[in-house]
Amino acid sequence: MEVHMALTGISLLVLAGLAAVGAAAATVVGWRRFGRLRIPVRVVGVLLTQALVLLAVGLAVNRSAQFYTNWDDLLTQAIAGGRHNASTPGQLDQWVRQHDHSDSAQPFAFEWRPDGWADWHLAAPPTVTVPADYLRNPGWRYPAVLVLSSAGDGWGDAAVTGLARSAETAAGPAVLIFAHTTPAASVPALAMALPAQLSRDLRVTGHSWALVSSARQEPLARQVVLAAPGRYPALAVVPVGAGRGRPAGVAAPKGLPVGVTVAVLGTPARTATGGPAVVPRAGSTRPSGVESLRAALLWAIRQLPAPLPEPAPLVRQVHTPPGQPSLLPPRGSAAVQPPVGTANTSA
């Protein structure tokens, strides 16, 4: 039977602790042995014990703070650390500053075209919104919410900036990613490639995102959560298309990792273990269309940590000389203009 030890699992922490205790015991037992080799053996024993103690402490701290939620995060960070500026976040900050003409009065939405997005098998490039104060706080990392929808969910006519503004006012700032999926949508891309690309382009937190899914996309959302343990500890499922209440057959996803909080609009939020979560009742008892999506966004953002004041590159104002074209958006990003008819997102 294959045994997998998660980076934040208790098994690995216990193993590291036992190894430290064993190394200390072996050092004590062999302290007066090995003749002429006893000095080198003592040095090796002490150093090995210290290293294992530090490893155990580091694993305990990582388990508590969730700096690295899985081995892929750790390996990716280690590889990126050897490349010049490979892990520098906020590569689109300059472009956002040049194209956001709202004077940071409201969230800014744009069409995001990162490298390789066509391989994700989405119906269109994702739409991303950054909070109104994103550029005013160049040293902050923001929580993120990924929204999965399809053509039949009735969210296509929603004003993205209106939804983002309403959610930010009521629940706090967050980066929102609206992904319009197809039946061939790539689970690894949504679980790992998309977060990795966005973590380079914008200043978002490296873990603890939220996932919002329509009821039609619930199987896909469940696979995404399972494929990226620790990335999406909060999942909201939005019943749509039934007009009132919770459509028949919509149930909270089963078999999710322990610690994942799940909410289906119109029902109490629950943890992956089946127990009630320490969160308020999500949404209205009669969610419909854009209002149900707004309620899900409010719930999801409230599950996330506040923006973190972590070191990030400073973005300076860039003035384009008169008559000169502005810089092209990196990787084909394009600003999204709010539609003329803004959907009513008030509760």
N, C-alpha and C positions, 0 to 999 in steps of 0.2 A: 504494500500500500504506500502510495506516494505521500510524503509528509511535507506540507508547505508551511513555513514559518513567516508570518507577516511581519513587516518591519516594526509595526506598532503593536504586535500581538504580545500577550502575556507569556507565551511559550518561549520566545526568544529572550525576553527579559529574565525569566527564571533560569534559562540555560546559561546566560552570561553571568548571573549571580552565582550559580553553582560552580561555574568554571573559575571564578575569582576565589571562591572559598577553597576549592580544590587546589589551586595554585598556591595559596597561602599555606594550606596544610602541608603540601609537599615540600615547600621551602623550609618550614619549621622542622619537619621530620629529617630532612637531609642537611640540616645546618652544620652538623659536625661530622658529616660523612664525606666520602669521595677523596680523602687524602689531599694530595697536592691540588686537586681540581676543585676543592671546596670553595675557594674564593670566587672563581668564575661562576660556579654553580649558584652561589649565594646571590651574586649580582644578577644573573639571569632570572632566578626565582623572584627576587624583589621587583625587577622591572616588569616581568610578566604579570605578577600580581597587580601592580599598579595599573598596567595597561588594561587588564580585565576589569578592574574596579571602575576605571574611567569609562570603559565601554558600557558597563551596566548602568552607570549614572547617566551617560549620554542617551542610552535607550529609554531610560525612565523619563528624562526631560523631553525627548522627542515624542514619547507616547502621550505625555501631558499636553504639550504645546502643539503637536501635529505639524512640526516643521516639514518633515518628509513622511508622507502617508503610505508610501509603498516603495519597493526596491527600484522601480522605474524612475520615480522622482529623484531618488538619491543618485542613481547612475547618470541620469540626464544632467543633473546639476554638476556632477563631477566632470563629465565630458565637456560641458559648456564652460566650466571654470578654466579650462586650458586653452580656450579660444579668446582672442581679443574682442572684448565688447559683445561676446556671444550671448551673455545673459543680461545685458542692459535692457531694462524695460522702457516703455514709452517711446518707441521708434516712430509712432504716428503722432506724437504730441505736437510736433512742429506743424504738421499738416493740419491738424485740428485747429490750432491757433490761427492759421491763415484762412481757413474756410468757415469758421464759426463766426457768423456776423450778428449773432444775437447779443453780443456783449456779456456773455455768460449769464443771461437772464433766464435761460431755460435749457433743458437738456439738448444736446446736439446729436442728431441722427445722421448716419451716413451708411452707404453701401460698402461693405467690407469684402475685398477680393484678395485674400492672402494667397501666397504661393501654394499651388496644389489644391485649391478649394474645389475645382471641378471634379477631383477624384473622390470627394465626399458624397457625390450623387445627391445633391440638393436640387430643388426645383429652381432656385435662384440664389444669388449671393446672399449671405446673411446680412441683416440690417442690425447695426450696432448703435446704441445710444450711450453717451457719456454724461455724467451728472453736470448740473449747472456750475458747480464749483470746482470741476475737474482741473481746469487750467489755473485756477487761483491757488491750488495746493499742489505744487509740483513735487512735493516730497511724500505724497500720500499714495497708498495702495488701496484700491476700492474693491469691495465684494462684487461678485458677478452672478447674474441669473441667466441661464440658458432656457429659452422658450422653444419648444418643439411644436410645430403645427403643420397641418396639411391643407390642401385646397378646399376640402369640405368642412372645415371647422368654423367658417364664418368670421374669421378674424382678419381677412384680407383687406377689408375696407377700414380697419381701425387706424387712426392716426397714431403712428408710433411715438412721435414727440408728445402728443397729448397724454398717452398712456404713461410714458416715462415721467412727465411732469406731475401727473396726478399721484403716481406711486411714490415719487421722491418727496412730495409735499407731505404725504400721509405716513410714510414708513422710513424715509431716509434715503441717502444717495447710494446708488449702485449702478454698475455697468450692465446694461441689458443687451442680450444677443438673441435676435429673432431668427430662427432657422426654419425655413420652409422645406420640409422633407418630402421624399418620394419613397415608394416601396423598396427601392434599392439603396436607401441611405446607409452609409457606412457606420457601424457601431464603433469600431476603433477610432475613426476620425472624430466623432462626437465626444468620445470618452477621453481621448488623449491628444490627437492632432490639433483639434480646434482650441482647447485650453492652452496648449503649448504655443501655438501661433499668437493667440491673443495676449498671452503673458509677455511676449516680446513687443507686440505693437502698442499695447496700452498698459498702464500701471494698475494691474489687478492683483488680488491676492493669489498666492500659489496653491491654495487648497480651500476647502469649505465653501464651494459654490452651491447654488440652489438650482433645481431643475423644475420647470413648469411644463406640463404636457397636456394636450387635449386627450380626451378619453380614447380617441382613435389611435393616438400615438403612445398609449400606455405600455404596450409590449416593447416598443422600441426604447422608451424611457427606462424601463426595468432593465433591459440589457445594458444600457449605457451605465447605469448605476453599478451593476455587477462587474462591468469591465473596468471600472475605475474606483476601487474601494477608497473611501476617504475624500474623493473629489466632490461628490454630491451627497452630503448628509441630510439634505432636505428635498423632498419631492412632493409637488402639488399636482394633482390630476383634476382637470377641468371637464366636467360633464357638459357637452355642447350638443346642440341640435335637437334637444327635446323640448325646448320652450320653457318648461318649468321643472323644478326639482331635479332629482338625480335620475338619469335615464336607466331603464332596466338593464341589468347585467353589468353595470359598472361597479367594480369592487376595488378596494385598496390592493396594490400589488403584493404578492406573496413571495417569500423566500429571499427578501433583501437582507443585506448585512446588518448585524446588530448595531444599533445606534442611528440608523437612518430614520428620520421622522417623515411620515407620510400623511398627507391631507387630501381627502377628496371633498371638493366643495359641497357644503351642505351637511357634512358629517364631522364629528370631532376628529382632530388630528391624532394619529397614533404612531408609536414607534414601530420599528421593524419586528420587535419581539411581541407585538400585539397589545402592549400596555398603553394607556393613555399618555400622550405627550404633554409636557408642561408648556402648553401654548394655548392661546385663546381659540375659540371656535372659528373656523375659517370660512369667510365668505357669507353670502346670503343663502337662505334656505331655498331661494328660487333663482339660481344663477342663470344667466342667459347671455350669449354672445360676448360682446366686449366687456360688459359689466362683470361677468364671471372671470374673464381673463384679468381684469383689473384687481378683483378680489384675490385671485391667486397670486398675483405679483406682490400685493401688500403682505400677504401671509409669508411668502417666500423671503422677501427682503427682511422681514422681522426675525427670521431664523438665523440671519447671517451676522457675523461680527461687524462692528463699526469700521469705517475706513482706518487703516493703520498708517501712522506717520513714520514710514520706513524710508531709508535713503533711496533717492531716485534722481535721475538726471534733471537738472534745472533747464526749463524751457524758456528761452528768451524771445522777446517780441521781434519778429522779422518784418521789416517794411519793404514792400515791393516797389521799386522806382516807378514813377508814372510812365505809362506806355510799355512797360515790360510785362509779359505774361507771368502769372503766378506759377509756383512750382506744381508739377503734376503730383497727384496723390500717390503715395507709395503703393505698389502692387495693385494699382487700378482702383483704389477706393474712390468713391464718389459721394458727394453730399446728397442727402435725401431731403427734398423740400416737403414741408407739411402739405397734405392735400387741402384743397379749398374747403371741402365739407368735412369738418372735424367731427368724428364720432363723439357722442356724449358718453363720457366715462365716469360720470359722477355716480356715486352709490345710490 
